């Protein structure tokens, strides 16, 4: 049976002919080169996958931050997840709190499990535009046993503005610790190996004068040196008495030390009045710096005071002590930071050391022999 002409032969439109010609040209290029050309979309997808892998490697390990019932989040990041024994791991805690909430970070340094805490930084408190507060704290820890370990579950208790006690927590982060020893495959790096056998040396009886003479000469030299030292010490005159300074202690120094003694005797730390204790401590140090160096330390923020002390030429160590002490006082007074009682006592000692390190040098004319 013969089909109609319209069914036995397909009709090609002008567009179909152009597509067919393009397809034939692509086939000819594939036969000539041996491989089809790579489409542009496939190259763009490959570049995107490479970029995503690089970003995944570069970003440090971090916890997912899930808000609790009160809206607080605790995030933990570490700078690396694979270390060798004794390497420092930087741990950064980021705590976002609702308005007027007061955190307690005093027990965080005891929550790291089998990791040793090497450094505890002062918390950095910032106020967010929406009324919440952001608290950052940095720790440095290290592991001294090879194997798999982890930054454990960290918790921070805090009190909301309504007075209810709540706890913010974060999930653990795994860390792999490798040994620095070159241990053969299949052996335990903590296993103690047996001592190597002793080397057999040939022995010949008797003593040689060549071996005895150097030892005898050394013994004579040591005896002569000891005798000379004893003779010199016996003939040495008694040292002259140290000069006695008759210069009077400046009034501002005496007032600062007396104020610190008064603060210590109030018993504020024992009564739990840490905010009042740190406020008095900060006021005493600011008043002393103003009277000692002649600039209004009581009218400057802590960061402004650090720059002013550097411009005034104050030694770096007392300037760093003063900046650190006032930063901690600000955190307790304004951010609700609650330090341990032992740390509060240390702050009082630091305040006394600032006064002692920055006291004026004695006038040479006022020193008598």
C-alpha positions in Angstrom: 0.0 0.0 0.0 1.5 3.3 -1.0 1.2 6.1 1.5 0.1 9.6 0.6 2.8 12.0 -0.4 2.2 14.1 2.7 2.9 11.2 5.0 5.8 9.4 3.2 8.1 12.5 3.1 8.4 14.9 6.0 8.1 18.6 5.3 11.0 20.8 6.5 10.4 24.4 7.3 13.1 27.1 7.0 13.8 27.1 10.7 14.0 23.3 10.8 16.6 23.4 8.0 18.7 25.9 10.0 18.7 23.7 13.1 19.5 20.6 11.1 22.5 22.4 9.5 23.8 23.6 12.9 23.5 20.0 14.3 25.4 18.6 11.3 28.2 21.2 11.9 28.5 20.2 15.6 28.7 16.6 14.6 31.5 17.3 12.1 33.5 19.3 14.8 33.1 16.4 17.3 34.4 13.9 14.7 37.4 16.2 14.0 38.4 16.9 17.6 37.5 13.6 19.2 35.5 15.1 22.1 32.4 17.3 22.3 33.0 21.0 23.5 32.4 21.8 27.2 29.3 23.9 27.6 29.6 27.2 29.4 27.1 26.2 32.1 29.2 23.2 33.0 32.3 25.4 33.4 30.4 27.9 35.6 29.1 25.0 37.8 32.7 23.7 38.2 34.0 27.1 39.3 31.1 27.5 41.8 31.9 24.1 43.3 35.6 24.9 43.7 34.8 28.3 45.3 32.4 26.6 47.8 35.1 24.1 48.8 37.6 26.8 49.4 35.1 28.8 51.6 34.3 25.6 53.5 38.0 25.0 54.3 38.7 28.7 55.2 35.8 29.2 57.6 36.6 28.1 61.2 34.5 25.5 62.9 31.5 27.0 64.7 28.4 26.0 66.6 25.0 26.7 65.1 23.4 29.5 67.2 19.8 28.6 68.2 18.0 31.1 70.4 16.6 29.9 73.7 13.2 30.7 75.1 14.4 34.2 76.3 15.9 35.0 72.9 19.6 34.5 73.9 22.1 32.8 71.7 25.6 31.4 72.6 28.0 30.8 69.7 31.4 29.1 69.9 34.1 29.2 67.2 37.6 27.7 67.2 40.5 28.6 64.9 41.3 25.0 63.9 40.0 21.5 64.4 43.2 19.5 63.8 46.2 20.2 66.1 49.3 18.5 67.4 49.9 17.9 71.1 50.4 21.2 73.0 49.2 23.5 70.2 47.1 26.4 71.4 43.4 26.5 70.2 41.7 29.9 70.2 38.1 29.6 71.4 35.8 32.6 70.9 32.4 32.8 72.6 29.7 35.1 71.3 26.7 35.6 73.6 23.8 37.7 72.5 21.4 38.6 75.3 18.1 40.3 75.6 17.8 43.8 77.0 19.0 44.3 80.6 20.1 40.6 81.0 23.1 40.0 83.2 25.4 37.0 82.4 27.7 35.1 84.7 30.9 34.0 83.0 32.8 33.1 86.1 32.6 29.3 85.7 33.4 29.1 82.0 37.1 28.4 82.5 36.2 25.2 84.4 34.0 23.7 81.6 36.7 22.7 79.1 37.0 19.1 80.3 40.3 17.4 79.5 41.6 20.5 77.7 44.0 22.7 79.7 43.0 26.4 79.8 46.1 28.6 79.1 44.6 32.0 78.7 41.3 33.7 79.8 40.6 37.1 78.2 38.5 39.9 79.6 35.0 39.9 78.2 34.1 42.6 75.6 30.6 44.0 76.0 28.8 45.9 73.3 25.3 47.4 73.1 23.3 46.5 70.0 21.0 49.0 68.2 17.9 46.9 69.1 18.6 47.2 72.8 20.2 43.8 73.2 23.8 43.3 74.3 26.7 41.4 72.7 29.3 39.8 74.9 32.5 38.3 73.4 35.1 36.3 75.4 38.3 34.6 74.2 40.0 31.6 75.7 43.1 29.6 74.7 43.2 25.9 75.4 45.5 23.0 74.6 45.3 19.2 74.5 48.3 17.1 75.8 47.0 13.7 74.8 46.8 12.5 71.2 43.5 11.3 69.9 39.9 12.6 69.4 38.7 15.2 71.8 36.2 18.1 71.7 35.3 21.5 73.0 32.6 20.3 75.4 29.1 21.7 75.9 29.6 25.2 77.2 26.9 26.9 79.3 26.5 30.5 80.5 23.8 31.3 83.1 22.2 34.7 83.0 19.4 36.6 84.6 16.7 38.3 82.6 15.2 41.7 83.2 12.2 40.0 84.9 14.5 38.3 87.4 14.3 34.7 86.0 17.4 32.6 85.8 18.1 31.0 82.4 21.1 29.2 80.8 22.4 29.6 77.3 24.3 26.7 75.9 26.2 25.6 72.8 26.9 22.1 71.3 30.4 20.6 71.4 33.0 21.0 68.6 35.2 18.0 67.7 39.0 18.4 67.7 41.6 15.9 66.5 45.0 15.8 68.3 47.9 14.2 66.6 51.2 13.2 68.2 54.5 15.0 67.4 56.4 11.7 67.7 57.2 9.6 64.6 55.5 6.4 65.6 55.5 3.4 63.2 52.1 2.3 61.9 50.2 0.0 64.2 52.1 1.1 67.4 50.7 3.0 70.3 52.3 6.5 70.7 51.9 6.3 74.5 53.6 2.9 74.8 57.0 3.0 76.5 59.7 1.1 74.6 62.4 -1.0 76.2 65.9 0.5 76.7 68.5 -0.4 74.1 71.2 -2.9 75.3 74.4 -1.5 76.6 77.5 -1.4 74.4 80.2 -3.8 75.3 83.6 -2.0 75.6 86.9 -3.7 76.1 88.5 -3.2 79.5 92.1 -3.2 80.5 93.1 -3.3 84.1 95.3 -0.6 85.8 95.4 3.2 85.5 97.4 5.3 83.1 99.2 8.5 84.2 97.9 10.1 81.0 94.3 9.6 82.3 95.0 10.7 85.9 97.1 13.8 85.2 94.3 16.0 83.6 91.9 15.1 86.5 94.5 15.9 89.1 95.3 19.3 87.4 91.6 20.2 87.3 91.2 19.3 91.0 94.1 21.6 92.0 92.7 24.4 89.9 89.3 24.2 91.5 90.8 24.1 95.0 92.9 27.2 94.3 89.8 29.0 93.0 87.8 28.2 96.1 90.6 29.3 98.4 91.0 32.6 96.5 87.2 33.2 96.7 87.2 32.6 100.5 90.2 35.0 101.0 88.5 37.7 98.9 85.3 37.4 100.9 87.1 37.6 104.2 89.0 40.8 103.2 86.0 42.5 101.6 84.8 45.5 103.5 81.2 45.7 104.8 79.0 47.5 102.3 78.1 51.1 103.0 74.5 51.7 104.2 72.0 52.5 101.5 71.0 56.2 101.1 68.0 57.2 103.1 65.5 59.4 101.3 64.1 62.3 103.3 61.6 63.3 100.6 58.0 63.2 101.8 55.5 61.0 100.0 53.2 63.1 97.7 49.8 63.8 99.1 48.0 62.2 96.1 50.0 58.9 96.5 49.2 58.7 100.2 45.6 59.5 99.6 45.3 56.8 96.9 46.9 54.1 99.0 44.8 55.1 102.0 41.6 54.9 99.8 42.5 51.4 98.6 43.0 50.3 102.2 39.6 51.8 103.1 38.0 49.9 100.1 39.6 46.7 101.2 38.3 47.1 104.8 34.6 47.7 103.7 34.1 44.0 103.1 32.1 44.6 99.9 33.5 41.5 98.1 32.5 39.3 101.0 29.0 40.8 101.0 28.6 40.3 97.2 28.5 44.0 96.4 30.9 43.7 93.5 29.4 46.6 91.5 30.0 49.0 94.3 33.5 47.6 95.0 34.6 48.1 91.3 33.0 51.5 91.1 35.1 52.7 94.1 38.2 51.1 92.7 37.8 52.8 89.3 37.1 56.2 90.9 40.3 55.9 93.1 42.6 55.0 90.2 41.1 57.7 87.9 41.5 60.4 90.6 45.1 59.2 91.3 46.1 59.4 87.5 44.5 62.9 87.2 46.5 64.2 90.2 49.7 62.4 89.3 50.0 63.2 85.6 47.9 66.4 85.4 45.2 65.4 82.9 41.5 64.7 83.5 41.5 60.9 83.7 38.0 60.9 85.3 36.5 62.6 82.2 37.9 60.1 79.7 36.6 56.7 78.6 38.9 53.8 79.1 39.9 53.7 75.4 40.6 57.4 75.4 42.6 57.1 78.7 44.8 54.4 77.1 45.7 56.7 74.2 46.3 59.7 76.6 48.6 57.7 78.8 50.6 56.7 75.8 50.9 60.3 74.7 52.0 61.4 78.2 54.9 58.9 78.1 53.7 56.7 80.9 55.6 53.4 81.0 53.9 50.6 79.0 53.4 48.1 81.9 51.6 50.4 84.4 49.6 51.8 81.5 48.5 48.3 80.4 47.6 47.5 84.1 45.5 50.6 84.4 43.7 50.0 81.1 43.0 46.3 81.9 41.7 47.2 85.5 39.4 50.0 84.3 38.1 47.7 81.5 37.1 45.1 84.0 35.6 47.7 86.3 33.5 49.0 83.4 32.3 45.4 82.6 31.2 44.8 86.2 29.6 48.3 86.6 27.8 48.7 83.3 27.6 45.2 81.6 26.7 43.0 84.6 29.9 41.0 84.5 30.2 39.0 87.7 33.9 38.0 88.4 35.0 35.5 91.0 35.8 36.7 94.5 39.5 35.8 94.1 39.7 37.9 90.9 38.2 40.9 92.8 41.0 40.6 95.3 43.5 40.5 92.5 42.1 43.7 91.1 42.8 45.4 94.4 46.4 44.3 94.3 46.7 45.5 90.7 45.4 49.0 91.8 48.1 49.2 94.5 50.8 48.1 92.0 49.7 50.9 89.6 50.3 53.5 92.3 53.7 52.0 93.3 55.0 51.7 89.7 54.0 55.3 88.8 55.3 57.1 91.9 57.7 60.0 91.3 61.5 59.4 91.5 63.2 60.8 94.6 64.9 64.2 94.3 68.7 63.7 94.5 69.1 66.8 96.7 66.8 65.2 99.3 68.9 61.9 99.6 71.5 61.8 102.4 74.1 59.2 103.0 
